[in-house]
């Protein structure tokens, strides 16, 4: 295989990639045009009006639970142990959503005016799982932020330790190094 054949294959792959990228971008434009957002808005408005908010107070309680859990996640974002416990608890709640949907679909008459729990679990996904996933992602991003913060702290400590060790090896103490820097600055100012 010579260089021209390799270049031809390279260009053919680039053209193929360009075609796929153009198809993908056009499908994204079609999926996310203004009518798609209008349809989503209309679906949410229809969803809101389909719920009987006065008699089905339990839905408000579920949403309040999600709001309180979000506030707790944000308020205690620096307390790692709480974040871990919250992550596990919310993860378990999310994991059990399918079973919860099946359980509640059989007993909906006890607490609700209509059966929100279909076989596909759309209502549970929107009302229960989606807010849980938002909280879990926030906790995960916070874990990453705290990890990076600790890594920076450790790297600074490592650099300081190496600097002290290099000063000890060269026989210069920290006070002597400061005096030398000070005298160098003073001589530069005099010149």
PEBELQUI-V351039 format. One line per field, one symbol per residue. ss: DSSP state (~ for helix, > for strand, _ for the rest). phi: phi as a letter, one per 20 degrees, with the letter a starting at -180 (. if undefined). burial: + if it has 24 or more other C-alpha atoms within 12 Angstrom, else -. Layout:
ss = ???
phi = ???
burial = ???
This chain:
ss = __~~~~~~~~~~~~~~~~~~~~~~~~~~~~~__~~~~~~~~~~~~~~~~~______~~~~~~~~~~~~~~~~~~~____~~~~~~~~~~~~~~~~_~~~~~~~~~~_~~~___________~~~~~~~~~~~~~~~~~~~~~~~~~~~~~~~~~~~~~~~~~~~~~~~~~___~~~~~~~~~~~~~~~~~_
phi = .efffffffffffffffffffffffffffffdffffffffffffffffffeeffeeffffffffgffffffffffdfeeffffffffffffffffefffffffffecfffccebeeeefemfffffedffffffffffffffgfffffgffffffffffffffffffffendeffffffffffffffffff
burial = ----------------------------------------------------------+------+--++--++--+-----+--++--++-++--++-++--++---------+++---+-+++++++-++++++-+++-++------------------------------------------------
